[in-house]
Amino acid sequence: MAADISSCYGCCKLIITIISFVVLFFVYIAMVLPSIHVEEFYVPALNSTGNLTTINKTIYINLKLKNRNHVTGLYYIDPLFFNLSFIPKEQNTSVPLAELALHGFYQGKGKAKHVKGLLMTRGLPSVSNGTSNGTQGLPPAGSFRLDFFGKVRYKLQGFHQRHSMLLEANLEVDDKTGVKVGDKGIRMVKSGAWDETRDMFFTVFMLFGVFFI
């Protein structure tokens, strides 16, 4: 009788363990990294419609960082870096313009955070504007590039692995208004590869270790 009870208890424990593993596994594969969109981007130096008497070296930017997970929160690991550069047309060399560093923070399930403000640049590259006094140059044709470097961690008990994020976005700006082309936000995409397959198998291995060793 005792042996039957012990056997039944062992079977129940095994079933619960398997169910817990399956639930955690599907929670894991449902997890995704956050998305970052450039909602607004404005370069006052390119605005030819205004009456600017001096060169404005600032750039206005509005970023949206969103946790796309509905099952877990996210920790953004301190520090987070955004690098802004300018890429002249028909050239491969980028010109560094400004940096933005953010402190780490926590973001709840499905939540979004806006980061907006003025970036003080080192000054836009310029070419001669053809005027006789030559007191002010105009930025050459090209595009702006924003790079993001950071790490995130999912808020799950027992999960401490940090996931690297290397993202980029090319920003086309209207040369008359200085405003980003297009009304929709521009999503930053992967610029460097992190091995998501390796991360998944590492997590599965850890789950097996937790439940079956």
C-alpha positions as CSV (number, residue, x, y, z in Angstrom):
1,M,0.0,0.0,0.0
2,A,2.8,2.4,1.0
3,A,4.6,1.5,-2.3
4,D,1.5,2.3,-4.3
5,I,1.1,5.7,-2.6
6,S,4.8,6.4,-3.1
7,S,4.5,5.5,-6.8
8,C,1.4,7.6,-7.2
9,Y,3.2,10.6,-5.5
10,G,6.2,10.1,-7.8
11,C,3.9,10.1,-10.9
12,C,2.1,13.2,-9.8
13,K,5.4,15.0,-9.2
14,L,6.7,14.0,-12.6
15,I,3.5,15.2,-14.3
16,I,3.6,18.6,-12.5
17,T,7.2,19.0,-13.4
18,I,6.5,18.3,-17.1
19,I,3.6,20.7,-17.1
20,S,5.7,23.4,-15.4
21,F,8.5,22.9,-17.9
22,V,6.1,23.0,-20.9
23,V,4.4,26.2,-19.6
24,L,7.8,27.9,-19.0
25,F,9.0,26.8,-22.4
26,F,6.1,28.3,-24.2
27,V,6.3,31.5,-22.2
28,Y,10.0,31.7,-23.2
29,I,9.4,31.2,-27.0
30,A,6.6,33.7,-26.8
31,M,9.0,36.4,-25.5
32,V,10.3,39.0,-27.9
33,L,12.8,41.8,-27.6
34,P,11.4,45.4,-27.4
35,S,10.9,47.6,-30.4
36,I,12.3,51.1,-30.8
37,H,10.7,53.6,-33.2
38,V,11.8,57.1,-34.2
39,E,8.5,58.9,-34.0
40,E,9.8,62.4,-34.7
41,F,13.1,63.8,-36.1
42,Y,13.7,67.5,-36.9
43,V,16.8,69.3,-38.0
44,P,16.3,73.1,-37.7
45,A,19.5,73.8,-39.7
46,L,17.7,72.3,-42.8
47,N,14.6,74.4,-42.3
48,S,14.7,77.0,-45.2
49,T,11.1,78.2,-44.5
50,G,12.1,80.0,-41.2
51,N,14.1,83.1,-40.6
52,L,17.1,81.7,-38.9
53,T,19.8,84.2,-38.3
54,T,22.3,81.8,-36.7
55,I,23.1,78.1,-37.4
56,N,21.1,75.9,-35.1
57,K,23.2,72.9,-34.0
58,T,20.4,71.1,-32.2
59,I,18.3,68.2,-33.5
60,Y,14.9,67.3,-32.0
61,I,14.2,63.6,-31.6
62,N,11.3,61.6,-30.2
63,L,11.8,57.9,-29.6
64,K,9.3,55.2,-28.6
65,L,10.6,52.2,-26.7
66,K,7.9,49.5,-26.4
67,N,7.8,46.2,-24.5
68,R,6.0,43.9,-26.9
69,N,5.6,41.1,-24.3
70,H,2.3,40.6,-22.6
71,V,3.6,37.9,-20.3
72,T,6.6,39.6,-18.6
73,G,8.2,42.9,-17.9
74,L,11.6,44.0,-19.1
75,Y,14.7,45.5,-17.4
76,Y,16.7,47.8,-19.6
77,I,20.3,47.4,-18.4
78,D,22.2,50.6,-17.6
79,P,23.6,52.2,-19.6
80,L,21.8,52.5,-23.0
81,F,23.4,54.4,-25.9
82,F,22.1,56.1,-29.0
83,N,24.6,57.4,-31.5
84,L,23.6,59.8,-34.3
85,S,25.7,60.3,-37.4
86,F,25.3,61.8,-40.9
87,I,26.1,59.9,-44.1
88,P,26.8,62.1,-47.1
89,K,25.3,60.9,-50.3
90,E,27.6,58.6,-52.4
91,Q,30.0,58.2,-49.5
92,N,30.4,55.3,-47.1
93,T,32.1,57.3,-44.3
94,S,29.7,58.6,-41.6
95,V,30.2,61.8,-39.6
96,P,29.5,61.5,-35.9
97,L,27.1,64.2,-34.7
98,A,25.8,63.4,-31.2
99,E,25.3,60.8,-28.5
100,L,22.4,60.1,-26.1
101,A,22.9,58.0,-23.0
102,L,20.0,56.7,-20.9
103,H,19.9,55.1,-17.5
104,G,18.5,51.7,-17.2
105,F,14.8,51.3,-16.3
106,Y,12.0,48.8,-15.8
107,Q,9.2,48.5,-18.3
108,G,6.0,46.7,-17.6
109,K,4.1,44.2,-19.8
110,G,3.0,45.9,-23.0
111,K,4.1,49.3,-21.8
112,A,5.8,52.0,-23.9
113,K,8.1,54.8,-23.0
114,H,8.9,58.0,-25.0
115,V,12.3,59.6,-24.9
116,K,12.2,63.1,-26.5
117,G,14.3,66.2,-26.4
118,L,17.0,68.2,-28.1
119,L,20.4,66.7,-29.0
120,M,23.3,69.2,-29.1
121,T,25.4,68.2,-32.1
122,R,29.0,69.0,-33.0
123,G,27.6,70.9,-36.0
124,L,26.4,69.5,-39.3
125,P,28.9,69.1,-42.1
126,S,28.5,71.9,-44.7
127,V,29.2,72.8,-48.3
128,S,29.4,76.2,-49.9
129,N,26.0,77.7,-50.4
130,G,27.2,79.8,-53.4
131,T,26.7,83.1,-51.7
132,S,29.3,85.9,-52.0
133,N,29.8,86.3,-48.3
134,G,30.3,82.6,-47.6
135,T,29.2,83.1,-44.0
136,Q,27.0,80.1,-43.8
137,G,27.2,76.7,-45.4
138,L,24.5,74.2,-46.1
139,P,24.5,70.5,-45.1
140,P,25.3,68.3,-48.1
141,A,22.8,65.8,-49.5
142,G,22.7,62.6,-47.5
143,S,20.8,60.8,-44.7
144,F,21.0,60.6,-40.9
145,R,21.7,57.3,-39.1
146,L,20.8,56.4,-35.6
147,D,22.4,53.4,-33.8
148,F,21.3,51.9,-30.5
149,F,23.5,49.7,-28.2
150,G,21.9,48.2,-25.1
151,K,20.9,45.1,-23.2
152,V,17.7,43.9,-21.8
153,R,16.6,41.2,-19.3
154,Y,13.2,39.6,-18.9
155,K,11.5,39.7,-15.5
156,L,11.2,36.0,-14.9
157,Q,12.1,34.2,-11.7
158,G,15.4,32.5,-12.2
159,F,16.2,34.2,-15.6
160,H,19.2,36.5,-15.4
161,Q,20.5,36.3,-18.9
162,R,21.0,39.6,-20.7
163,H,20.1,39.9,-24.3
164,S,22.2,42.3,-26.5
165,M,20.4,44.7,-28.8
166,L,22.3,46.4,-31.7
167,L,19.8,48.4,-33.8
168,E,20.0,51.0,-36.5
169,A,17.7,53.3,-38.5
170,N,18.3,55.5,-41.6
171,L,16.4,58.7,-41.4
172,E,15.6,60.7,-44.5
173,V,14.9,64.4,-43.9
174,D,13.2,66.9,-46.1
175,D,15.8,69.4,-47.2
176,K,13.4,72.3,-47.1
177,T,11.6,71.8,-43.8
178,G,14.2,69.7,-41.9
179,V,11.5,67.3,-40.8
180,K,11.7,63.5,-41.1
181,V,10.2,62.2,-44.4
182,G,6.9,60.3,-43.8
183,D,4.3,60.5,-41.0
184,K,4.8,57.0,-39.6
185,G,7.5,56.2,-37.1
186,I,10.6,54.5,-38.3
187,R,11.4,51.2,-36.6
188,M,15.0,50.5,-35.7
189,V,16.2,47.2,-37.1
190,K,19.0,44.8,-36.2
191,S,22.4,46.0,-37.3
192,G,24.4,43.3,-35.6
193,A,23.5,39.6,-35.1
194,W,23.0,38.1,-31.7
195,D,22.6,34.4,-31.7
196,E,18.9,33.9,-30.8
197,T,19.1,30.2,-31.5
198,R,21.9,29.8,-29.1
199,D,20.0,31.8,-26.5
200,M,17.0,29.6,-26.9
201,F,18.9,26.3,-26.5
202,F,20.8,27.7,-23.5
203,T,17.5,28.5,-21.8
204,V,16.0,25.1,-22.6
205,F,19.1,23.5,-21.2
206,M,18.8,25.5,-18.0
207,L,15.2,24.5,-17.7
208,F,16.1,20.9,-18.0
209,G,18.7,21.4,-15.4
210,V,16.3,23.1,-12.9
211,F,13.6,20.4,-13.2
212,F,15.4,17.1,-13.9
213,I,18.8,17.3,-12.2
